[in-house]
Amino acid sequence: MDEFLEYYNNVRPHRSRGRVTPSFAYAQREKARPGNGRQHARHYRVRHDVVDAGGKVSMRYLSKSLHINVGYRFRGQSVIMHVIDNEVRVLTEDYKLIGEVTLDPRQSYQPIRRVD
């Protein structure tokens, strides 16, 4: 069996492979590797939420529950969160920017950068 496999894969050319051996054809194929010119698809989502009594909204990121401090003055108000990977923009219902945050999964409380 070993002799047959050696002949089949390394000696006998195949017509379907352009008259090359299977081992040569395999060696010429592009292999899947990390960073093989492909970029991971970005994660986009839009969330509609209500700011809680503490001035925060909660969301999950990388299987962790994170709390974003929107501010006490926005308690009970509806907000829109635009999420692109780990970047979050928090807007009012009339699309005025409240602030931005870069999510850090190592801490549950996420301070927001205000935009006034």
Backbone hydrogen bonds in HBPLUS format (Angstrom, degrees):
<---DONOR---> <-ACCEPTOR-->    atom                        ^
c    i                          cat <-CA-CA->   ^        H-A-AA   ^      H-
h    n   atom  resd res      DA  || num        DHA   H-A  angle D-A-AA Bond
n    s   type  num  typ     dist DA aas  dist angle  dist       angle   num
A0005-LEU N   A0001-MET O   2.97 MM   4  6.28 164.8  2.00 155.8 159.2     1
A0006-GLU N   A0002-ASP O   2.97 MM   4  6.15 157.0  2.03 146.9 153.2     2
A0007-TYR N   A0003-GLU O   3.00 MM   4  6.22 163.7  2.03 150.7 154.7     3
A0008-TYR N   A0004-PHE O   2.80 MM   4  5.94 169.9  1.81 158.1 161.4     4
A0009-ASN N   A0005-LEU O   2.95 MM   4  5.91 165.2  1.97 147.6 151.4     5
A0010-ASN N   A0006-GLU O   2.94 MM   4  5.65 152.4  2.02 142.9 150.5     6
A0011-VAL N   A0007-TYR O   3.05 MM   4  4.87 152.0  2.13 127.0 131.5     7
A0012-ARG N   A0007-TYR O   2.96 MM   5  6.02 170.4  1.97 163.1 164.4     8
A0023-SER N   A0009-ASN O   3.06 MM  14  5.45 162.4  2.09 150.9 148.5     9
A0014-HIS N   A0020-VAL O   3.04 MM   6  5.70 169.7  2.05 128.7 128.5    10
A0017-ARG N   A0014-HIS O   3.30 MM   3  5.35 148.1  2.41  98.2 107.2    11
A0019-ARG N   A0014-HIS O   2.81 MM   5  4.89 135.1  2.02 148.0 151.2    12
A0018-GLY N   A0015-ARG O   3.25 MM   3  5.36 156.2  2.31 115.1 112.6    13
A0025-ALA N   A0021-THR O   2.97 MM   4  6.26 166.1  1.99 158.1 162.2    14
A0026-TYR N   A0022-PRO O   2.89 MM   4  6.01 158.0  1.93 148.4 154.5    15
A0027-ALA N   A0023-SER O   3.05 MM   4  6.17 155.3  2.11 140.8 147.1    16
A0028-GLN N   A0024-PHE O   3.11 MM   4  6.34 138.4  2.29 144.7 155.2    17
A0029-ARG N   A0026-TYR O   3.28 MM   3  5.42 146.7  2.40 101.7 110.7    18
A0085-ASP N   A0043-HIS O   2.81 MM  42  4.97 159.3  1.85 148.8 153.2    19
A0045-ARG N   A0083-VAL O   2.95 MM  38  5.21 144.7  2.07 149.9 152.3    20
A0083-VAL N   A0045-ARG O   2.85 MM  38  5.21 174.6  1.86 169.4 167.6    21
A0047-ARG N   A0081-MET O   2.81 MM  34  4.96 164.3  1.84 146.3 151.7    22
A0081-MET N   A0047-ARG O   2.74 MM  34  4.96 164.6  1.76 149.6 154.5    23
A0049-ASP N   A0079-VAL O   2.98 MM  30  5.44 166.0  2.00 152.7 157.2    24
A0079-VAL N   A0049-ASP O   2.72 MM  30  5.44 165.5  1.74 158.0 161.5    25
A0051-VAL N   A0077-GLN O   2.96 MM  26  5.65 163.6  1.98 157.6 158.0    26
A0076-GLY N   A0051-VAL O   2.89 MM  25  5.16 157.4  1.94 134.3 138.3    27
A0052-ASP N   A0056-LYS O   2.90 MM   4  5.50 171.7  1.90 157.8 155.1    28
A0055-GLY N   A0052-ASP O   2.98 MM   3  5.39 164.3  2.01 116.1 120.1    29
A0070-VAL N   A0055-GLY O   2.81 MM  15  5.59 138.8  1.98 149.1 162.6    30
A0071-GLY N   A0055-GLY O   2.92 MM  16  4.56 165.8  1.94 136.4 137.9    31
A0057-VAL N   A0068-ILE O   3.01 MM  11  5.33 150.5  2.10 142.8 151.6    32
A0068-ILE N   A0057-VAL O   2.76 MM  11  5.33 167.5  1.78 168.6 168.6    33
A0059-MET N   A0066-LEU O   2.90 MM   7  5.42 155.7  1.96 152.9 160.2    34
A0066-LEU N   A0059-MET O   2.73 MM   7  5.42 178.7  1.73 170.6 170.4    35
A0061-TYR N   A0064-LYS O   2.86 MM   3  5.32 154.2  1.92 148.8 156.4    36
A0064-LYS N   A0061-TYR O   3.06 MM   3  5.32 147.7  2.16 106.6 116.1    37
A0067-HIS N   A0108-SER O   2.73 MM  41  5.93 170.3  1.74 172.3 170.3    38
A0110-GLN N   A0067-HIS O   2.74 MM  43  5.85 163.9  1.77 171.1 167.0    39
A0069-ASN N   A0110-GLN O   3.22 MM  41  6.31 164.9  2.25 152.6 155.1    40
A0074-PHE N   A0071-GLY O   3.15 MM   3  5.71 160.7  2.19 114.1 120.1    41
A0075-ARG N   A0072-TYR O   3.02 MM   3  5.34 166.6  2.04 121.3 120.9    42
A0077-GLN N   A0074-PHE O   3.03 MM   3  5.47 161.1  2.06 135.7 137.6    43
A0080-ILE N   A0091-LEU O   2.87 MM  11  5.10 163.6  1.90 142.8 147.9    44
A0091-LEU N   A0080-ILE O   2.78 MM  11  5.10 163.5  1.81 156.4 161.8    45
A0082-HIS N   A0089-ARG O   2.90 MM   7  5.16 159.6  1.94 152.6 156.4    46
A0089-ARG N   A0082-HIS O   2.93 MM   7  5.16 157.7  1.98 144.7 152.1    47
A0084-ILE N   A0087-GLU O   2.91 MM   3  5.26 166.0  1.93 157.4 162.1    48
A0087-GLU N   A0084-ILE O   2.92 MM   3  5.26 168.7  1.94 136.3 136.6    49
A0103-LEU N   A0086-ASN O   2.75 MM  17  5.08 161.2  1.78 159.5 159.8    50
A0088-VAL N   A0101-VAL O   2.88 MM  13  5.30 164.6  1.90 164.2 167.9    51
A0101-VAL N   A0088-VAL O   2.92 MM  13  5.30 149.3  2.02 152.0 158.4    52
A0090-VAL N   A0099-GLY O   2.89 MM   9  5.48 174.0  1.89 164.1 166.2    53
A0098-ILE N   A0090-VAL O   2.77 MM   8  5.52 165.8  1.79 151.6 155.2    54
A0099-GLY N   A0090-VAL O   3.38 MM   9  5.48 157.4  2.43 139.2 143.1    55
A0092-THR N   A0096-LYS O   2.87 MM   4  5.26 155.3  1.93 141.4 148.4    56
A0095-TYR N   A0092-THR O   2.99 MM   3  5.11 146.8  2.10 116.3 115.3    57
A0115-VAL N   A0098-ILE O   3.18 MM  17  5.82 158.1  2.23 138.6 135.0    58
A0100-GLU N   A0113-ARG O   2.92 MM  13  5.16 150.7  2.00 138.2 144.8    59
A0113-ARG N   A0100-GLU O   2.68 MM  13  5.16 176.8  1.68 165.5 164.5    60
A0107-GLN N   A0104-ASP O   3.17 MM   3  6.06 172.4  2.18 128.8 130.8    61
